[in-house]
Amino acid sequence: MRMDKGITKMATAVIIIVIVIVASAAAAYITFQPKPVTREIRIGLVASLTGVSADVGTDMKRASILAVDEINEKGGVYVKEYNAKLKIKLIEGDDRTNPQEGVTCVKKLILEDNVDVLVGGFSSAVTYASQVPAIENKVPFVITGASSSLVTRRTDKDTSYMFHYCTITDDYSTTIVKFFAETMKPKVAPNRNFKLAILYQDSPYGQGCYQSSVDYIKAKNLPMDIVASEKFKMGDMDFHTQLTKIAAAKPDAVYHAGFVADTAEAIKEGLVDIGLKTVYIAVECCEDPNYYGLMEKIGPVVDRQLLESKFGPFAGHYSNAVDAYKEVYTKRWGIAPGMMGADTYDAIYLVALAIENAGTLDKAKVRDAIEKIEMPQKLIMMQGGVVKFDKNHEIAPISFVEQIFYDSKTKKLVPYIIYPDSLKQKDFELPPDYKAGGS
């Protein structure tokens, strides 16, 4: 009997010990189990969602959402530091096309929303101001809209965290001036210098377009004279005074460096009000459905005007990637995409690849990975077909010139790439009522 009690006590003790061991093991298992990854990649989008450039900013937002959704649907971005694929969260910031609002917007994205990387920025004047908080807080910023080279070459601030995924004003003007010299001059001024007028926004962007043109003409000793140069303020919508002066100089063409609405208005005033029946060329930020809509309202007088671009969703086929993107974008948003959104779409993918290459969300290491990136081109065509940054943190995009033809039956505009020859879809034609030298 006593032996049975002893055995019972011993068995009870063993059971208690086993329970303690199992409980301890379970506790240890729970303690040392990998915690579920809750970290996400926070990308701050800087865009003009309100203000004079709200249409362009909205395009950038839509394109960013598409890119983020596509990446997240594939599981996200693998980050070695977390041994997991992390989803991207897009956090929008509205710079309202205003420098001070831009500063406020970027500060909030960095200090309150704790973004890992910034993407976007449209107006050069706004971005020149709004990039300062990113510089001071060492946050990588892939700028997809501000075309002034000052945002990556300024000497008063350390721009080592700034990257320019955008055509700069040198690119605009080189393509435009070369087109005039090589294609248009032989038609309208075979025995004299080509006469060019420039109407430009009085901002780092517009000033860059003007100066780049002057510098390229001089550097190449081109048979071309800038016979008039007139400025206007951002937001201006009346150009009668400037265009009257330009008309007096009798130019062979007018280069307008502005945004969507002011460019369409200036062309209308020049052709209709002033009667300056010449060729006008717009800059690529006008590669936007809203620009085409504004130009169509002016009517057939805009037939055969020009647009410099690097993304042509309204032109015929020239890129499978562009065709696919246009289809997806139009189905999702019910409107055709614009050029500024295409830059931003590419930049989201670039950031995702850089983070994967870095294997961490450490901002300094992500910066280094962006600097070393080599990514196959996506929507924006690149020299050599590869996206990479030079010593100035700038890319080498391929830009082209489109001519916009007015269809009298549909009352719609149809663009064709006319320059360079490697991308040409149609030969350049002078407008029906064109007057050489404004004569």
Residue, then its C-alpha position, 0 to 999 in steps of 0.5 A: m500500500r505504501m509502495d503504491k502511494g510512493i509510485t503514485k507520488m513519483a508518477t505525479a511528480v514526473i507528470i508535473i515535470v513533463i508538463v513544466i518542460v512542455a510548457s517551457a518548450a511551448a513558451a520558448y517556441i512562441t518566443f522565438q517564432p519569427k514575428p509576422v512582417t508588418r513593415e511596408i515600403r512607404i513611397g511618398l508621391v509629390a505631385s500637383l494634385t491641385g493648382v494650375s497643374a492639377d491635371v498633370g499631377t492627377d496623371m502622375k498619381r494614377a500612374s503611380i497607383l498602377a505601378v504600386d498595384e502591379i508590384n503588390e499583386k506580385g507579392g511586393v518587393y523582396v527585402k533581404e533585411y526582413n527575409a520577406k516580400l514587403k508591400i508598397k504603400l503609396i502616400e500622396g503629397d500635394d504641392r499645389t504647384n506652389p513652392q511654399e506648399g511644396v516645402t510643407c508637403v515634403k516635410k509632412l511626407i518625411l517627418e509625419d508619414n515617415v516615407d522611405v523614398l520620394v518620387g515625383g515633383f513637377s514644376s522646376a520652381v516648386t521642386y527647387a524649393s520642395q527638395v530642400p527638406a529631402i536634402e536636409n533629411k537625406v531622403p532619396f528623391v527620384i524627381t520625375g517632372a522638374s526639368s531644370s538641371l538645377v535640381t540635381r546640379r545646384t551648388d548651394k545644397d548637397t544633391s547626392y540624394m536627388f535623382h532626375y528621372c526626367t528629360i532636362t531642358d537641354d534634352y528638350s532644346t537639343t531635339i527641338v533645335k536639331f529638328f528645325a535645323e535639319t528638317m524645317k530649315p531646308k523647306v522654309a529658309p534654304n538660303r538664309n538663317f532660320k529665324l526662331a522665336i522663344l516664348y518661355q515661362d519665367s522660371p528655372y524651367g523656362q529659363g533653362c529651355y531658352q538658355s539651352s537653345v542659345d547654348y546649343i545653337k552657339a556650340k554647333n554653330l547652326p545657321m539659326d538666329i533667335v530673333a525674339s525671346e519673350k517671358f511670361k509668369m507662371g499662371d499667365m494666360d494672356f500673351h497678346t503683348q509678347l506675341t505682338k512683339i514676336a510677330a514683328a520679328k517675323p519668325d519661321a517658328v515659335y518655341h513655347a516653353g510652358f505648361v498645358a493650359d498656357t501653351a494651348e492659349a498662346i497658340k490660339e492667340g498667336l494663330v487666331d488673334i495675332g494672325l501669326k501663321t507660323v509653326y508652334i512647338a510645345v514641350e513634352c509636358c503637354e503630351d496630355p489628353n487635356y492639351y489635345g482637348l484644348m487644342e481641338k477646341i481651337g479648331p482646324v487652325v491648329d492643324r500640323q502644329l508640333l509637340e516635342s515628347k518622349f512618350g507618345p500614347f496618342a501616336g501610332h505604334y512604336s513600343n509594345a510597352v507603351d501600347a500595353y500601358k495605354e490599354v491598362y491605364t485607359k481601362r482603369w481610369g477611363i482616360a488616356p495617359g499623359m507623359m508625366g505619369a509615364d515617367t512616374y510609373d517607371a520611377i516606382y519600378l526603379v525604386a522597387l528594384a533599387i530597394e531589392n538590390a539594397g536588401t534594406l530600407d536604410k536610406a543611405k543604402v537605398r540611395d547607393a543602389i539607385e545611383k548604381i541602378e541598371m534597369p531595362q527601359k520601360l515606358i521611356m526609351m533610353q539611349g542603349g535601352v537601359v536606365k542608369f544615372d550619370k555623374n549628375h544623377e541624370i538619365a539619357p532619354i530619347s525624345f522626338v517631335e510629333q506633328i499633330f494633324y486635325d481630322s476634319k471629320t472627327k474634329k480630333l487631333v492625330p499625332y505622328i512622330i516626324y523626327p528623328d528618322s529612326l522613329k519617323q511615322k510620317d514626313f513633316e508637312l508645313p501647315p496649309d496657311y504657313k507664312a515663312g518668316g512671318s511674311 
